Structures are given as C-alpha cells and as structure tokens.
C-alpha cells in the first residue's frame, strides 16, 4: 500500500491486523520465489530418488490463508459491527431478495 493514500478510518485492531498480515504476505511471496528457483518437486521422502512437493508451496498457502483471515476482519468506514463491508454482509445483500 506504499504510495497510496488511504481514506478509511481504521481502528487500532484493524491496523494491528494489517501490521501482522503484511509480513506474512511478504514471506509468502519470498517462498514463491524460492519455489520458482528450486522447482515444485524436490528430493525427499523415505526412499532415495523420491521427489515430494516443495514445502514452500504449502507454507505460502498457509501464510496467505492466515493473512486473508486477518484482513477479512478489517472493515471500512463507520462505527460498530455494521461499519463497512465484510463477507457476511456482502453475502446477506446478495441473497436477500431470493427468499
């Protein structure tokens, strides 16, 4: 988000979630680079000559999932639990007319 002005009024918990998620996403990107250099399959397993999925793939996926969960809690402007948009309110709005 460097170079962008953000006009949301974020609460301290939102800022903390962003501060935690940012290095997680950076680490995931660095693991992607490592996998590109070393390949998706690497030597490992129980037998000589056996190849396994690069552990960086799984770790990057887990980091992105954890960061996404943190960032999903960050909401937009307003006060209280109804401020901004989150996945639950978006899904509710999407399906409200279908009952």
RONU-763389 format. One record per residue: residue in one letter; residue number from 1; x, y, z of N, C-alpha, C in turn. Coordinates in nm, 2 decimals. Layout:
N
   residuo   num   n.east   n.north     n.up   ca.east   ca.north    ca.up   c.east   c.north     c.up
         a   NUM        X         Y        Z         X          Y        Z        X         Y        Z
...
//
This chain:
99
   residuo   num   n.east   n.north     n.up   ca.east   ca.north    ca.up   c.east   c.north     c.up
         x     1     0.08     -0.12     0.00      0.00       0.00     0.00     0.09      0.13     0.00
         x     2     0.22      0.11    -0.01      0.30       0.22    -0.02     0.27      0.31    -0.14
         x     3     0.26      0.44    -0.12      0.23       0.53    -0.22     0.09      0.56    -0.24
         x     4     0.00      0.50    -0.17     -0.14       0.52    -0.18    -0.19      0.59    -0.06
         x     5    -0.28      0.68    -0.08     -0.35       0.74     0.03    -0.47      0.66     0.07
         x     6    -0.48      0.63     0.19     -0.60       0.55     0.24    -0.69      0.64     0.32
         x     7    -0.81      0.65     0.28     -0.91       0.74     0.34    -1.00      0.67     0.44
         x     8    -0.97      0.55     0.48     -1.05       0.48     0.57    -1.01      0.51     0.71
         x     9    -1.10      0.52     0.80     -1.06       0.54     0.94    -1.06      0.41     1.01
         x    10    -0.94      0.36     1.03     -0.92       0.23     1.08    -0.90      0.23     1.23
         x    11    -0.96      0.13     1.30     -0.94       0.12     1.44    -0.81      0.06     1.47
         x    12    -0.76      0.07     1.59     -0.63       0.01     1.63    -0.62     -0.14     1.60
         x    13    -0.73     -0.21     1.62     -0.73      -0.36     1.59    -0.71     -0.38     1.44
         x    14    -0.77     -0.30     1.36     -0.76      -0.31     1.21    -0.61     -0.29     1.17
         x    15    -0.55     -0.18     1.23     -0.41      -0.15     1.20    -0.32     -0.27     1.24
         x    16    -0.35     -0.32     1.36     -0.27      -0.44     1.41    -0.28     -0.56     1.32
         x    17    -0.40     -0.58     1.27     -0.42      -0.69     1.17    -0.34     -0.67     1.05
         x    18    -0.34     -0.55     1.00     -0.27      -0.52     0.88    -0.12     -0.53     0.90
         x    19    -0.07     -0.49     1.02      0.07      -0.50     1.05     0.11     -0.65     1.07
         x    20     0.02     -0.73     1.11      0.06      -0.87     1.12     0.05     -0.94     0.98
         x    21    -0.05     -0.91     0.90     -0.07      -0.97     0.77     0.04     -0.93     0.67
         x    22     0.09     -0.81     0.68      0.18      -0.77     0.57     0.31     -0.85     0.57
         x    23     0.38     -0.88     0.68      0.49      -0.97     0.67     0.46     -1.11     0.63
         x    24     0.34     -1.15     0.67      0.30      -1.29     0.62     0.29     -1.30     0.47
         x    25     0.23     -1.19     0.41      0.22      -1.19     0.27     0.36     -1.18     0.20
         x    26     0.44     -1.10     0.26      0.58      -1.08     0.21     0.66     -1.21     0.21
         x    27     0.64     -1.29     0.32      0.71      -1.42     0.34     0.65     -1.51     0.23
         x    28     0.52     -1.51     0.21      0.46      -1.60     0.11     0.52     -1.57    -0.03
         x    29     0.54     -1.44    -0.06      0.59      -1.40    -0.19     0.74     -1.45    -0.20
         x    30     0.81     -1.44    -0.09      0.95      -1.49    -0.09     0.96     -1.64    -0.11
         x    31     0.86     -1.71    -0.05      0.86      -1.86    -0.07     0.82     -1.89    -0.22
         x    32     0.74     -1.81    -0.28      0.71      -1.83    -0.42     0.83     -1.82    -0.51
         x    33     0.92     -1.72    -0.48      1.04      -1.70    -0.55     1.13     -1.82    -0.53
         x    34     1.14     -1.87    -0.40      1.22      -1.99    -0.38     1.17     -2.11    -0.45
         x    35     1.04     -2.13    -0.46      0.99      -2.25    -0.53     1.02     -2.23    -0.68
         x    36     1.01     -2.11    -0.73      1.04      -2.09    -0.88     1.19     -2.13    -0.90
         x    37     1.28     -2.09    -0.81      1.42      -2.12    -0.83     1.45     -2.27    -0.81
         x    38     1.39     -2.34    -0.71      1.42      -2.48    -0.68     1.33     -2.58    -0.75
         x    39     1.21     -2.53    -0.80      1.12      -2.63    -0.86     1.01     -2.67    -0.77
         x    40     0.90     -2.71    -0.83      0.78      -2.75    -0.74     0.80     -2.89    -0.68
         x    41     0.89     -2.97    -0.73      0.92      -3.10    -0.67     1.06     -3.10    -0.63
         x    42     1.09     -3.15    -0.51      1.22      -3.15    -0.46     1.25     -3.29    -0.40
         x    43     1.38     -3.33    -0.40      1.41      -3.46    -0.34     1.37     -3.47    -0.19
         x    44     1.32     -3.58    -0.16      1.27      -3.60    -0.02     1.20     -3.73     0.00
         x    45     1.13     -3.75     0.10      1.06      -3.87     0.12     1.14     -3.98     0.19
         x    46     1.09     -4.10     0.19      1.15      -4.21     0.26     1.26     -4.28     0.18
         x    47     1.25     -4.28     0.05      1.33      -4.35    -0.04     1.42     -4.26    -0.12
         x    48     1.54     -4.31    -0.15      1.64      -4.24    -0.24     1.57     -4.22    -0.37
         x    49     1.59     -4.10    -0.42      1.54      -4.07    -0.56     1.39     -4.03    -0.56
         x    50     1.33     -4.03    -0.44      1.19      -3.99    -0.43     1.17     -3.84    -0.43
         x    51     1.08     -3.79    -0.50      1.05      -3.64    -0.50     0.92     -3.61    -0.43
         x    52     0.92     -3.50    -0.36      0.80      -3.45    -0.29     0.77     -3.31    -0.33
         x    53     0.64     -3.27    -0.31      0.61      -3.13    -0.33     0.69     -3.04    -0.24
         x    54     0.74     -2.93    -0.30      0.82      -2.83    -0.23     0.74     -2.78    -0.11
         x    55     0.80     -2.79     0.01      0.73      -2.75     0.13     0.70     -2.60     0.13
         x    56     0.77     -2.52     0.05      0.74      -2.38     0.04     0.60     -2.35    -0.02
         x    57     0.55     -2.44    -0.10      0.42      -2.42    -0.16     0.31     -2.43    -0.05
         x    58     0.32     -2.53     0.04      0.22      -2.54     0.14     0.23     -2.43     0.24
         x    59     0.36     -2.39     0.28      0.38      -2.28     0.37     0.32     -2.15     0.32
         x    60     0.35     -2.12     0.19      0.30      -2.00     0.13     0.14     -2.00     0.13
         x    61     0.09     -2.11     0.10     -0.06      -2.12     0.10    -0.12     -2.09     0.24
         x    62    -0.05     -2.15     0.34     -0.10      -2.13     0.48    -0.08     -1.99     0.53
         x    63     0.03     -1.93     0.49      0.05      -1.78     0.52    -0.06     -1.69     0.46
         x    64    -0.09     -1.72     0.33     -0.19      -1.64     0.26    -0.33     -1.66     0.33
         x    65    -0.36     -1.78     0.36     -0.49      -1.81     0.43    -0.49     -1.74     0.56
         x    66    -0.39     -1.74     0.64     -0.39      -1.67     0.77    -0.40     -1.52     0.75
         x    67    -0.32     -1.47     0.66     -0.33      -1.33     0.63    -0.46     -1.28     0.58
         x    68    -0.52     -1.37     0.50     -0.66      -1.34     0.45    -0.76     -1.33     0.56
         x    69    -0.75     -1.43     0.65     -0.84      -1.43     0.77    -0.83     -1.30     0.85
         x    70    -0.70     -1.26     0.87     -0.68      -1.13     0.94    -0.74     -1.01     0.87
         x    71    -0.71     -1.01     0.74     -0.76      -0.89     0.66    -0.91     -0.89     0.64
         x    72    -0.97     -1.01     0.65     -1.12      -1.01     0.64    -1.18     -0.94     0.75
         x    73    -1.11     -0.93     0.86     -1.17      -0.87     0.98    -1.16     -0.71     0.97
         x    74    -1.08     -0.67     0.88     -1.06      -0.52     0.86    -1.18     -0.47     0.78
         x    75    -1.25     -0.38     0.84     -1.37      -0.33     0.77    -1.35     -0.18     0.73
         x    76    -1.44     -0.13     0.66     -1.44       0.01     0.61    -1.48      0.11     0.71
         x    77    -1.53      0.22     0.66     -1.57       0.33     0.75    -1.69      0.31     0.83
         x    78    -1.71      0.39     0.93     -1.83       0.38     1.01    -1.80      0.34     1.15
         x    79    -1.90      0.31     1.23     -1.89       0.27     1.36    -1.95      0.14     1.39
         x    80    -1.90      0.07     1.49     -1.97      -0.06     1.53    -1.95     -0.17     1.44
         x    81    -2.02     -0.28     1.47     -2.01      -0.40     1.39    -2.06     -0.40     1.25
         x    82    -2.15     -0.30     1.22     -2.21      -0.29     1.09    -2.13     -0.19     1.00
         x    83    -2.02     -0.14     1.04     -1.94      -0.05     0.96    -1.88     -0.12     0.84
         x    84    -1.87     -0.05     0.73     -1.80      -0.11     0.61    -1.86     -0.23     0.56
         x    85    -1.79     -0.30     0.48     -1.83      -0.42     0.41    -1.75     -0.54     0.46
         x    86    -1.81     -0.65     0.49     -1.74      -0.77     0.52    -1.81     -0.88     0.44
         x    87    -1.76     -1.00     0.45     -1.81      -1.11     0.37    -1.95     -1.15     0.41
         x    88    -1.98     -1.14     0.54     -2.12      -1.18     0.58    -2.22     -1.08     0.53
         x    89    -2.19     -0.95     0.54     -2.29      -0.85     0.50    -2.30     -0.85     0.34
         x    90    -2.20     -0.88     0.28     -2.20      -0.89     0.13    -2.28     -1.01     0.09
         x    91    -2.26     -1.12     0.15     -2.34      -1.24     0.12    -2.49     -1.22     0.15
         x    92    -2.52     -1.15     0.26     -2.66      -1.13     0.30    -2.72     -1.04     0.20
         x    93    -2.65     -0.94     0.15     -2.71      -0.85     0.05    -2.73     -0.92    -0.08
         x    94    -2.64     -1.01    -0.11     -2.65      -1.09    -0.24    -2.78     -1.18    -0.24
         x    95    -2.81     -1.24    -0.13     -2.91      -1.34    -0.12    -3.04     -1.29    -0.06
         x    96    -3.04     -1.16    -0.02     -3.16      -1.10     0.05    -3.29     -1.11    -0.03
         x    97    -3.28     -1.09    -0.16     -3.40      -1.09    -0.25    -3.45     -1.23    -0.29
         x    98    -3.38     -1.33    -0.25     -3.41      -1.47    -0.30    -3.49     -1.55    -0.21
         x    99    -3.55     -1.50    -0.11     -3.62      -1.58    -0.01    -3.77     -1.59    -0.05
//
